[in-house]
Amino acid sequence: MQNFYDEKEIVILAVNLTQTEAKKQDVVDFMGKHRVTFPVLLDEASDVSNKYRIQPIPTTYMIDSQGRIRFKAYGAMTYEQMVSEFEKMK
C-alpha cells in the first residue's frame, strides 16, 4: 500500500480495527517499522467495521472522487492488483 500511495496520485485512508490489536501502540510500532506515511485511523468502537460490514480483514474499498464505492476486495491485495483496479476507475 505504501508503494501504491507513493507512486500514484491517490489518497489512502487506512482504518485499523483496533479491537483486533493487543494495544494501540502495536499500530504505531507497525507504522514506524514499515515507514507508513498515509493516515491510519483507529476504529476503537468498531463503528467503521460495523457500518461497512468489514469481514474478513483486510477489506479494501476504492472510492472515486464522487464518493462512490467503485471496487471492493476481500483479503490482501498486491501492488499490481491495486494499480489495475485504480486504472479501471479513470
Secondary structure, 3 states (H helix, E strand, C coil): CHHHHHHCCCCCCEEECHHHCCCHHHHHHHHHHCCCCCCEEECCCCHHHHHCCCCCCCEEEEECCCCCEEEEEECCCCHHHHHHHHHHHC
